[in-house]
Structures are given as C-alpha cells and as structure tokens.
Amino acid sequence: MTLARLVFVTGKGGTGKSTVAAALALGLARKTGVTLADLDQKLSAARLLGVELNGGSARASSRLDVMALDPRSELEAFIERLVPIRAISRRMLRSRTFGYVSAALPGLEAFLMLERLRIMADDGASRDRYLVVDAPASGNALEMLSVARGVKGIAPLGTLNRLASQLESFLADPARFGVVLTVTPEEMALREAVETAARLKERLGIGSIGVVLNATLPPLFDTAELAALSAMEAHARLALKRNAIAEYTVRARGELAACGLAVIELPMLFRAGLGKAELSSLGLRLAEGFSPRR
C-alpha cells in the first residue's frame, strides 16, 4: 500500500492504535519529515515517544514534530478567522446565542478539526512531509469522517458548504488521505475492523485503507507437545492460549486479505513496556510495508 500524505490511524480500543501511530511516525521520520497529530486527550502517542508537549507541540527529532489538537480550540480559531476583531469574536464565543448555533450544527467541532488536518496535510505535501494522526477509536472516527456530508445538508450554501465539499474531495483522494486500521487476532477486533473498512469504502468513498494486524504469534506447540503438558494445568492453559492466538492470526490474515485490504503484521512483543527501541523496530516494519509516496 502506498501511503497517503495524511495517515489516519484508528481501530478498536485496545488494539494498539496509539502504538502504531507513534511507531509509523517514527519509522517514516528515518527518511522524511513527519508531523504526528495526537487527537487523544490522554496524549498516548506523544507519551510513547517520551515527548512533553509544551504549548501543544514539541520536536521529537530533527524530522519528527508532535502536536496535540483540541476540537474546541479549532472552533475558536475558525470564529476568529471569520471575525478578525478579537474582542468581537471572543464575545461571540461566550454568547448564549452562539451556544445555540453550535448545538444546532452537530459535529461542527469535528468538522473544523478535519479541515485543520486537511490544511496541514496539503501544506506538508508541498514540503514532502507526512501527517500521521492518532485518531479516535473506530466508532468515533467514523462519525468524525462523516461530518462533511452532514454539514453540507445543514448548510447548502456559503463558507461551510464550500469547506465541506473540499473535505469530501480530500477524503476521497487516495494520494492525500488514507486510513490505517489496527486489529488484533481476536473475534471482536476482527469483526469491527472488517465492518469499519466496509463503511469507509461504501459510505464515505475512502479508497486508501490499510490494516495493521497487531500482536501476532506463530504456532509454537504441536499436538504431542500439548498432550505432554496436559498434566500441568497452568502450563497447558498457557500453551493452548498461545496456539489459539496463532490460529486466529491465520484466520484474520485470510479474512482481511479476502476483503481486499493491504495487511502488515506486527509481532507480539513480550515486554513489560514499550521503549524507544521497540517503537523504532515496529516503525521500521511499518515504513517498509507501507511504501512512501514518491
């Protein structure tokens, strides 16, 4: 899979979304400029990289910048662009009437967040940079990516309609926007990934979708070895669990490939925690599997 300039990393909670986003940004930064945009309020990806965000941004390395984006801040910045007189724009944001308008436009903050990401991605592309986004979990991510269509329905004319049309074109352009789904070899995670990929393609027209099959394991015990372990119950349970993960890895690999999805596998790391060395190793695999755009 050839990477889009904006890589939107999402997946079911607990499948390693923030780890993959941080590792991919680190891997790409070996050869080109990258900005990692953390939309997670916990700033998980930034913390994995050991970065302290002072004023919402920081430099992790000579080629890697990390920043946090907040939906409310984007809404305030948008109003200040429309009404450049600061005292008036601030008064608008504090007014009860504006609160009613915001409530009447569901998804406005998410819409403006996407617009900010579009601007960042297009600006970065002109400088041969990538934008990797640690996005919300898949359910919330689908809602976020659907807001452009909703805004067009609510605002058939004017600035918001124009911006919504630009966003729809951006999301549908595989050179500019792509989604990477994270999934682990287990039933619920696989089902959610398959369903999310289908909705991204069929409802939103997103053509660049890749999958990271995370925490995979090869088979380790054969039938004779399992039988030999049967007298040691605790050991037998661990061996069976290990084999079950390996078997489901094979099943997940096949189902994802049958859906026409590009799949990159990452191994389970038997570590108490992830450090920079582990992230770098995972990032190298990801950067090799997802080829940069020339």
C-alpha positions as CSV (number, residue, x, y, z in Angstrom):
1,M,0.0,0.0,0.0
2,T,1.3,3.4,-0.9
3,L,0.8,5.9,1.9
4,A,-1.4,9.0,1.5
5,R,0.1,12.2,2.8
6,L,-2.3,12.1,5.8
7,V,-2.5,8.7,7.5
8,F,-5.5,8.5,9.8
9,V,-4.8,5.7,12.4
10,T,-7.9,4.2,14.0
11,G,-9.2,0.9,15.4
12,K,-11.0,-0.8,18.2
13,G,-9.8,0.3,21.6
14,G,-7.0,-1.9,22.9
15,T,-5.7,-2.9,19.5
16,G,-2.6,-0.7,19.7
17,K,-3.8,2.3,17.8
18,S,-1.6,4.9,19.5
19,T,1.4,2.5,19.4
20,V,1.0,2.0,15.7
21,A,0.6,5.8,15.1
22,A,3.7,6.6,17.1
23,A,5.8,3.8,15.5
24,L,4.7,4.7,12.0
25,A,5.6,8.3,12.5
26,L,9.0,7.3,13.9
27,G,9.6,4.9,11.0
28,L,8.8,7.4,8.4
29,A,10.9,10.0,10.1
30,R,14.0,8.0,9.3
31,K,13.8,9.3,5.7
32,T,11.4,12.2,5.5
33,G,9.6,14.9,7.6
34,V,6.6,13.8,9.6
35,T,4.1,15.5,11.9
36,L,2.3,13.3,14.4
37,A,-1.0,14.9,15.4
38,D,-2.4,13.4,18.6
39,L,-6.2,13.7,18.9
40,D,-6.3,11.5,22.0
41,Q,-6.9,13.6,25.1
42,K,-4.6,11.2,27.0
43,L,-1.8,12.1,24.5
44,S,-0.9,8.4,24.4
45,A,1.2,8.6,21.2
46,A,3.2,11.6,22.5
47,R,3.8,9.8,25.8
48,L,5.1,6.7,24.0
49,L,7.6,8.8,22.2
50,G,8.6,10.4,25.5
51,V,7.6,13.9,24.4
52,E,6.3,16.6,26.6
53,L,4.0,18.9,24.7
54,N,4.7,22.5,25.8
55,G,2.1,24.8,24.3
56,G,0.6,21.9,22.4
57,S,3.6,20.9,20.3
58,A,7.2,19.6,20.6
59,R,10.0,18.3,18.4
60,A,10.8,14.6,18.9
61,S,13.7,14.5,16.5
62,S,15.1,16.6,13.6
63,R,12.4,15.1,11.2
64,L,9.6,14.4,13.6
65,D,7.2,17.0,15.2
66,V,4.5,16.1,17.6
67,M,1.4,18.2,18.4
68,A,-1.9,17.9,20.2
69,L,-5.2,19.2,18.6
70,D,-8.3,20.1,20.5
71,P,-11.7,20.4,18.8
72,R,-12.8,23.4,20.9
73,S,-9.6,25.3,20.1
74,E,-10.2,24.7,16.4
75,L,-13.7,26.1,16.7
76,E,-12.4,29.2,18.4
77,A,-9.7,29.7,15.8
78,F,-12.3,29.3,13.0
79,I,-14.5,32.0,14.5
80,E,-11.5,34.3,14.9
81,R,-10.7,33.9,11.2
82,L,-14.3,34.8,10.3
83,V,-14.3,37.7,12.7
84,P,-10.8,39.1,12.9
85,I,-11.6,41.7,15.5
86,R,-10.6,39.7,18.6
87,A,-12.9,41.4,21.1
88,I,-15.9,40.7,19.0
89,S,-15.0,37.1,18.2
90,R,-14.4,36.4,21.9
91,R,-17.8,38.0,22.8
92,M,-19.4,35.7,20.1
93,L,-17.8,32.6,21.5
94,R,-19.1,33.4,25.0
95,S,-22.6,34.4,24.0
96,R,-25.6,32.1,24.7
97,T,-26.8,32.6,21.1
98,F,-23.6,31.1,19.7
99,G,-24.0,28.2,22.1
100,Y,-27.4,27.5,20.5
101,V,-25.9,27.7,17.0
102,S,-23.1,25.2,17.9
103,A,-25.7,22.8,19.3
104,A,-27.8,23.1,16.1
105,L,-24.8,22.1,14.0
106,P,-23.8,18.6,15.3
107,G,-20.3,17.7,14.5
108,L,-19.1,21.3,13.9
109,E,-16.1,20.9,16.1
110,A,-15.1,17.6,14.5
111,F,-15.7,19.2,11.0
112,L,-13.3,22.1,11.8
113,M,-10.8,19.6,13.2
114,L,-10.8,17.7,9.9
115,E,-10.5,21.0,8.0
116,R,-7.4,21.8,10.0
117,L,-5.9,18.4,9.3
118,R,-6.6,18.9,5.5
119,I,-4.8,22.2,5.5
120,M,-1.9,20.7,7.4
121,A,-1.6,17.7,5.1
122,D,-1.8,19.8,1.9
123,D,0.8,22.2,3.3
124,G,3.0,19.3,4.4
125,A,2.8,17.6,1.0
126,S,4.2,20.7,-0.7
127,R,7.3,20.2,1.6
128,D,7.4,16.4,1.2
129,R,6.1,15.8,4.7
130,Y,3.7,13.3,6.1
131,L,0.9,13.8,8.7
132,V,0.2,10.8,10.9
133,V,-2.9,11.2,13.0
134,D,-3.6,9.2,16.2
135,A,-7.3,9.4,15.7
136,P,-10.3,8.4,17.9
137,A,-11.3,4.7,18.1
138,S,-13.1,3.4,15.1
139,G,-16.7,4.2,16.1
140,N,-16.0,7.8,16.9
141,A,-13.6,8.0,13.9
142,L,-16.4,7.0,11.5
143,E,-18.6,9.7,13.0
144,M,-15.9,12.3,12.6
145,L,-15.2,11.3,8.9
146,S,-19.0,11.5,8.2
147,V,-19.4,15.1,9.3
148,A,-18.6,16.8,6.0
149,R,-21.7,15.2,4.4
150,G,-23.9,16.2,7.4
151,V,-22.6,19.8,7.2
152,K,-23.4,20.0,3.5
153,G,-27.0,19.0,4.3
154,I,-27.3,21.6,7.0
155,A,-25.5,24.4,5.1
156,P,-26.5,24.2,1.4
157,L,-24.7,27.5,0.6
158,G,-21.9,29.6,1.9
159,T,-18.5,29.0,3.6
160,L,-19.4,25.8,5.4
161,N,-20.8,24.2,2.3
162,R,-17.6,25.1,0.3
163,L,-15.4,23.7,3.0
164,A,-17.5,20.5,3.3
165,S,-17.1,20.0,-0.5
166,Q,-13.4,20.4,-0.2
167,L,-13.2,18.0,2.6
168,E,-15.2,15.3,0.7
169,S,-12.8,15.6,-2.2
170,F,-9.9,15.4,0.2
171,L,-11.1,12.2,1.9
172,A,-11.8,10.5,-1.4
173,D,-8.3,11.2,-2.8
174,P,-6.0,8.2,-2.0
175,A,-2.9,10.4,-2.6
176,R,-4.0,12.9,0.1
177,F,-6.0,10.8,2.7
178,G,-5.8,7.3,3.9
179,V,-6.9,5.2,6.8
180,V,-4.8,2.6,8.7
181,L,-6.9,0.2,10.9
182,T,-5.4,-1.6,13.8
183,V,-6.7,-5.0,14.7
184,T,-5.6,-7.8,17.0
185,P,-6.1,-11.6,16.3
186,E,-9.4,-11.9,18.2
187,E,-13.0,-12.2,17.1
188,M,-14.4,-8.8,18.2
189,A,-11.5,-6.8,16.9
190,L,-11.6,-8.5,13.5
191,R,-15.3,-8.1,13.1
192,E,-15.0,-4.4,13.9
193,A,-12.1,-3.9,11.5
194,V,-14.0,-5.6,8.6
195,E,-17.2,-3.6,9.3
196,T,-15.2,-0.3,9.6
197,A,-13.4,-0.9,6.4
198,A,-16.7,-1.6,4.5
199,R,-18.3,1.6,5.8
200,L,-15.2,3.6,4.9
201,K,-15.3,2.3,1.4
202,E,-19.0,2.1,0.7
203,R,-20.4,5.1,2.6
204,L,-17.6,7.6,2.7
205,G,-15.8,6.7,-0.6
206,I,-12.4,6.3,1.1
207,G,-10.2,4.3,-1.2
208,S,-6.9,4.1,0.7
209,I,-7.3,1.7,3.5
210,G,-4.6,-0.5,5.1
211,V,-4.6,-2.8,8.1
212,V,-2.0,-3.5,10.8
213,L,-2.6,-6.9,12.3
214,N,-1.0,-6.3,15.6
215,A,0.4,-8.7,18.3
216,T,0.6,-11.7,16.1
217,L,2.2,-15.0,17.1
218,P,3.4,-18.1,15.1
219,P,2.3,-21.6,16.3
220,L,4.6,-23.0,19.0
221,F,3.2,-26.3,20.3
222,D,2.2,-29.3,18.2
223,T,-0.4,-31.9,19.3
224,A,2.2,-34.2,21.0
225,E,3.6,-31.3,23.0
226,L,0.2,-30.2,24.1
227,A,-0.6,-33.7,25.3
228,A,2.6,-33.8,27.2
229,L,1.6,-30.6,29.0
230,S,-1.8,-31.8,30.0
231,A,-0.7,-32.9,33.4
232,M,0.5,-29.4,34.2
233,E,-2.8,-27.5,34.1
234,A,-1.5,-23.9,34.3
235,H,1.2,-24.6,31.6
236,A,-1.3,-26.4,29.4
237,R,-3.7,-23.4,29.6
238,L,-0.9,-21.0,28.5
239,A,0.1,-23.3,25.7
240,L,-3.5,-23.6,24.4
241,K,-3.9,-19.8,24.6
242,R,-0.7,-19.3,22.7
243,N,-1.8,-21.7,19.9
244,A,-5.3,-20.1,19.8
245,I,-3.7,-16.7,19.1
246,A,-1.6,-18.3,16.4
247,E,-4.6,-19.9,14.8
248,Y,-6.6,-16.7,14.9
249,T,-3.7,-14.9,13.3
250,V,-4.0,-17.1,10.3
251,R,-7.8,-16.7,10.2
252,A,-7.6,-12.9,10.5
253,R,-4.9,-12.7,7.8
254,G,-7.1,-14.6,5.4
255,E,-10.3,-12.7,6.1
256,L,-8.6,-9.3,5.8
257,A,-7.0,-10.3,2.5
258,A,-10.3,-11.6,1.2
259,C,-11.7,-8.0,1.8
260,G,-9.0,-6.6,-0.5
261,L,-7.2,-4.9,2.4
262,A,-3.4,-4.4,2.4
263,V,-2.2,-6.1,5.7
264,I,1.0,-5.6,7.6
265,E,1.7,-7.8,10.6
266,L,3.4,-6.8,13.8
267,P,4.6,-9.4,16.3
268,M,3.6,-9.6,19.9
269,L,6.4,-8.1,22.0
270,F,7.0,-9.8,25.3
271,R,8.0,-6.7,27.2
272,A,6.7,-5.1,30.4
273,G,6.6,-1.8,28.5
274,L,7.4,-0.2,25.1
275,G,10.5,1.9,24.9
276,K,12.0,3.9,22.0
277,A,14.0,0.8,20.8
278,E,10.8,-1.3,20.5
279,L,8.9,1.5,18.8
280,S,11.8,2.0,16.3
281,S,11.7,-1.7,15.5
282,L,8.0,-1.7,14.9
283,G,8.3,1.6,12.9
284,L,10.9,0.1,10.6
285,R,8.5,-2.7,9.7
286,L,5.6,-0.3,9.1
287,A,7.7,2.1,7.0
288,E,8.9,-0.9,4.8
289,G,5.3,-2.3,4.5
290,F,3.6,1.0,3.7
291,S,5.7,2.5,0.9
292,P,6.1,6.3,1.0
293,R,4.6,8.3,-1.9
294,R,7.2,9.4,-4.5
